[in-house]
């Protein structure tokens, strides 16, 4: 990305000047304190660290998941030097210790995956083999992250700056051979080297209120189930409905959009969040959905078109307005080692929703008011409808632990989404599961989980299928059995098995003559923190 800095400066010259000016003013106000706790950190703490060691939302959450333990270890040492034993490169010959004293942290996450499908699926046009005979598929991502605590660096209380980049490689087995609503891995993405996030966060009121502005990925804060983030299937991260209903999946991995996010935490039990972001990171409209002449065959995910380096900063389409209210039941104390009175089993309950102001193609009618896809449809061009919405609810609840100090626990989760059916491919989806933390003696950071999910094709999609003579899509079900094992303090391995019934609710492969069969997929996931 040789010209990335110039593109950023040319896109936001006045905005950056204003941001620096405001930051200088805030730095003179002594009453503000740190509000550095990320949403992932907050959820993990309130659940008593019963969630998975690494959350499979995107590599950014790995750092968030580990930061709390590092800060706790640093506090015990009585200095500002974090414990880097969970990093392969340690303190980098003293460089990380020096950076930490100045409020700077630098991390590199390395994710590598190998996937294979043993039954069902679909072949590529070139080889003509069955979907199970396509061989293994590899995908990987490297993500460097630079975070700056501006209080330590320049005395600006409550200020945090963050920049992340991605190097994506390999092939997506889901895109090439599975034809699913959702990818079997949340890390599958189009190959590119790109900017991921670039934002500034300022906290107020002793950390109860914080505002984040800049290029953001909303997936790490909204719609998150802490227990569900154990699983590799992308549906357990950013759910099925927004992934296929929004343009390019919205501002979610591996894409980000210009956004402002406001978070207010009046107490440890309540959290309120609101964000306004551009809804269409790459800025695509034509051929973004399957009913528009079959979608974009050159780039089915619409992830990188017009946005190869992540510096497009699109603000010319619609606005995605999303809000979430959280309630924590029996939030756990920071340190359980000296607790004598049982605070109760923790849980987090979330309600939220979004509204997208853009126009979306109607699955029922063409631009002349005729039934889209029918014999009367002479244009094949859908009507455009203004606005789109979705509501959701999430439950994370611990249901058992043998004692207060025991690392072992059982947690359950459930998440449901619902939206209109006239301008969306998915109208209803739900996922749920059960996790066992520390399943074996001496394996405190391991987690085994069994998760299930279902997605329902919308009434509009089913009507379009009937009009066009295609198989009418119904429900796609997926089951996942996974084991996350900490091999080394800095290395996590995760063998994984998934089974998918009726991929995309029942669609034909590229021949158009046979339905894509049920799929049994095996995977191996590796995550290294450098």
Beta strands, then each sheet from edge to edge (+ up, - down):
strand 1: 104-117
strand 2: 137-149
strand 3: 159-170
strand 4: 192-204
strand 5: 209-216
strand 6: 257-264
strand 7: 270-278
strand 8: 319-329
strand 9: 347-366
strand 10: 382-400
strand 11: 409-418
strand 12: 426-437
strand 13: 447-457
strand 14: 475-488
strand 15: 491-501
strand 16: 519-529
sheet 1: 1+ 2- 3+ 4- 5+ 6- 7+ 8- 9+ 10- 11+ 12- 13+ 14- 15+ 16- 1+
end
